[in-house]
């Protein structure tokens, strides 16, 4: 029997590629996506992409999407309560697994495993351990198209915000920056790829600095 799985959807390249990989596994049934969103600003909690665009992604990949609003700012206790309620709902839907696009951060993986340890829902990490220099080229070569929506200016110059995630980007970033941004150096929004039925049309909007990060707004085109 196939494992009924929900994918943790950030709107970025790693979660999108995780979906692509999972769909090629015969023992997995991808049943939907879930994404935490900032209740105050109606944007993705991590990547700051408009909810409207995240919904367009879900429509394009052909999967139901559960947006999970969280307050801003959000305390650890509030987050655990909100996600606990979502996990309870998922169990009622007979979900077997949650899948994540994490690559190598052991503390993040351990947190997810601990959060699901007593729930009966198994965490999956389909991209875990793949060398990120290889993975970045595999994604781009495989047709994934994405824009950089957020950068940490401690690691990257401001003008990388809004840049296409492509080979030119990989060639220009400092050697100290992970090519998949796994250490939080940057975040992305996927608008096309092999997991999509049709392209999500976006245009690059204004770039602003907020809370120590640089964000480029993406607008529906």
N, C-alpha and C positions, 0 to 999 in steps of 0.2 A: 504493500500500500504506500502511495506517495505521501511524503510529509508536507502537510499544509503549512505554508510559510508566509510570513509577512516580512517585507524588507524595510529596514530603517532608512528613510529617504531624506537626505540632506539637501537635495536638488543639485548636488555636485557630482563630479566625475567618478569618484570611487564607489558611491552607492549605485550609480547608474551602471557601472561596469560589473559590480557585484550582481545586479539583476541580470545582466547579460550572461554571466557565467552560470548563475543558478538555472536559467531557462534551458541550459544545455545539459542539465543533470536529470536523468530519467527518474530518479527517486524523489524529486522535488516538484511540488505544485505551488507556484507563486500565486498566492491568493489576494495580495494587495500590498499597499504601501502605507507607512505611517510617518508623520513628520511633525516635530514640535515647532510651534510658531509663536512669535512674540505677540501676546494679546493686545498690547498697547499700540504697536505699529503695524499689525497685520502683515508681518514678514517672517520668513524663516528665522528660527531662533539663532542659528549659527551663521548662515550665509547672507542674511538680511535681504533675501529676494522676496519680491511681492508675492503674497498668497495666490494671486491671480495666475502668475506664471507657473507656480508649483502645481496648481490644478491643471494648467495646460499640459505640463509634462505628463501628469498621470493619465490624462485623456490620450496623449500621444502614445504612451506605452501600453495603453489598453487595460489599465488596472484601477480598481477602486482605491481611493486615497482617504485616509483618516488624518485630518489636521487636529493636532493636540495643542490647544492654546495654553500657554504658560504666562504667568505675570512677569512684568519687568519693573524692577529686578526680581529674580526668582531665587528664593532660599533653597537650600538642599532639602529641607523638610517638605516644602511645598512641592518641589519637583518629584520627590519620592512618592508623595501622596497621589499626585496627578498620574504618574506613570503606573503606580499600583492599581489605580482604578482602570486604566487602559488595559493592563495585563489581565485583570479580572474579566473584562469584556472579551478579550481575545480568547481566553479559556472557554467562555460560553460559546464562542464560535468554533470551538474545537481546533484552534490553531496549535500546531505541533512545535513550530520553530519561529524565532526571530532571526533575521540575517542582517549582518552589519558589514560595512565596507572598510573596517579597520585593517591596517596593513602590518604594523609591527610594534605599536606602543603597548607594552605588557600591562601597564597600570590601567589603561582604558579597557583592555580585554578582561582583566580581572574584575573590574567594576561591573561590567555587563554580566559576566558569569555569576558573580555574587548576587546581583539584582534578580536574576532568574533562577537561582539555585533551588529555591523551595516552591517554584510555581508549576513545575511540570512542563514548562516551555523551554526548549533547548536552544541555546545561542549557536548560530552558524557564522563562520568567518571565511567566506569563499576566496578571498584575496590574500589571506594571511600568509606572510613569509615570502611572498614574491618580491624579488629585488625591485625597488621602486624605479631605478633607472631603466630596467627592462619593462616594467609595467607601464610607465608613462609612454614609452615608444609603442608598446603594444596597443594601448588605447587609441592613441592618435592614428597609428597605422590602420587600426580596425575601423576607423570612420567616426570616432567620437569627436564631437565639436563642443567647445565650452568657452565661456568668458570668465575672466577673473573678476570676482565681485567684491572681494575683501582681501586686504593685505595687512600684515603686521609691519609697520615702517621700521621696526628694529632690525628687520631682516632684508627687506626689499625697498627700493626706491619707490616713491609715490607714483611715478608715471607707469608702473606696471599694473596699476588698478585699471580695469576695463580692457586689459590686453586679451587677445585670443590665446587660449591654451593650445599651443602648437609647437612645432620643432624650433621655431625662431625664439619663442619664449624660453624653452629649455636651454637653448644655447646662450641666452643672454643673462639668465639668473646667476647669482654668485654660486660658487662651488659648495659653499656652506649651507645652501638652501636645498632641502629635499625636493627632488623633481616632482613628487606628488603632494608636497606641502603637508606631509603627515605630522610635522611638529607644530602646525598652526601658522606657518609662514604666509599661507594664502588659502583662499577658498574659491570655489567656482560654481558656475551654473551651466548645466548641459542643455544645449538646445537642439542637438541632433546626434544621431548615432544608430548603431545596429539594433538597439533596443527600442527605437522609436518607429512608429508607423509613418509619421510625418514630422517635418521640422517645426520647432517652436520659433516663431519669428519675433526677434527682439531688436531693440536699438539701444545703444549706450547713452545713458543720461548723465546727470551731474555726479561729480565725485566730491565727497565730504569726509571730514575727519570727525570721529566720535568715539569716546571712551578708549582712546589710545590706538584705534585702528582706522584704516582708510577704506571707505566703501564707495563703490561705483554702482549707481542705480541702473537697473535694466528696466526698460519700458516695453510693453507689448507693442509690436509693430503691425 
